[in-house]
Amino acid sequence: MATFVKFYTFVEAVAEKKHDLGADTLKVALTNTAPTAATDVGFLPGSLHPPPAAANGYAPGAAAAVTSAQTGGVYKLCRDDVVFTATAGGIGPFRYALLYNDTATNDELIGYWDYGSSITLADTETLTVDFSAANGVLTIT
């Protein structure tokens, strides 16, 4: 199971109104370049975290529906799982799935999942970036 790590700058970006998590377009991109949670700020495809080539079933920045709600002072961000399915030629290698805000000016980074080692998907194999429906992508208390 992949481990979710929040980018430190995400906290500041929320406080400074760079995110409208209930309305902005949140996307997932794959990379084999290790993120740095303490210092990385924006994704801007092809810069700090180059994704695999847009081919063989992989489209950088796959998007899905986002919902959010607050109950008893706890905000929970939810979204549909993102599924990458490899076609001829495969996808990868990659180790990290980056969650970023495509609406924000610099494609502000939110967090990433570390799969522990590099992965290459062969033809017809899939990777599901699991956004827990019960717990949400993240909570703010």
N, C-alpha and C positions, 0 to 999 in steps of 0.2 A: 504494500500500500504506500502511496506517495505521501510525503509530508508537506503540508502547506506552510509557507513562510511569508509573513507580511513584510513589505518594503517599509522601512522607517519613514520615508518621505510621504507615504500614503496618509499617515496621521496628520501631518502638517497640511497636506493638500486638502483634506476634508475640512479642516478648520478654516482654510483660506478660500473656500467655495470653488475649488477646482473640479469637484465631483458633484454630480446630481445622480447618485447611484440608482435612484428609481426611474430615471429617464434617459440617462446617457447610454451610449452603445458600448458595452463591455465585450471584449474579444479575448480569445486565447490564441497564443502562438507558441510553436515549439522551437527549442534551441538546444544546442549542445554546449553552449558557452555558459559557464557558471555565473549566475547573477550575484550581485553583492547587495544584500538587504540593507546595509547601513548607508550606502552612498548612491545607488542607482536611482534615477528619477523618471526618465521617460523612455519609451520603447523605440519610437521612430524606426520602423522596420529597416533592417539592413545596417543599423548602427552598432550599438553595444552588443546586441544579442542576435546575430544573424540566424534566421530560420532556415530550415531545409528549403530547397528549391520548390517553387509552386508548381508541382507536377505530381503525377502518380497518386492522385486522390488527396493531396495536401494543398490546402489553400491557406496561406498565412492569414491569421486573424479571423478564424471561424467565429461567428457570432451566434448567440442564442437569446431566447426571451429572458428578461430579467423582471423579478418582482421584489418588492420590499415591503416591510410592515414593522410597526412598533407595537409592542405589547408590554405594559407594565414598566415602561422606561427602557426596554431592551429592543434595539433595532436589529432586524435580521435581513440580510440580503440573500435572496435565492435566485437561481437561474437554472435553466435546463442544462443537462449534461451535454458536453461537446464530444462527438464521436468522429474520429479520423479513421477512414478506411483506405488502406493502401490498394492501389491498382498496380498494373504491370510496372516493375521497376522498384517498387517499395517506397517507403518514407523513412528518412533518417540518414545518419544517426541523430538522436536527440536524447537528452536526459531531463530537460526541464520544460514545463508548460507554464508560460507566463500569462497572467491575467492583467489586462491593461484597459484603460479607458480611451477608446478611439475618438470620443467626442472632445476630450480635453486637448488643449493646444499642443502639448508635447507628447500626446499619447501616454499620459501619466500611468506609471506602473502601480499596481495594487498589491500583488503577491505572486508567488509561484509555487508549483509543486515540484519536488525533487524526487525522481523515480529511483535514485540510488546508484544507477549505472546507465550507460548509454543503451538506447534501444533502437533497433531498426525493424520496421514492420515490413514483412514480405507481402507479396500479392494476396489480397483478400483478408489479411490480418487487420484487426482494429485496435485502437486505443480509445478508451472512454475516460475523459477527464470528468471525474465524478464530483458533482456539486451536490452535497448532501441535502436532500429535500427537508429532512428533519432538523438539521443543525444550521443549514444555510452555508453560503460561501464564507461569510464572516458575520460576527455580531458586534455591536457597539453598545456598551452599557454605561 
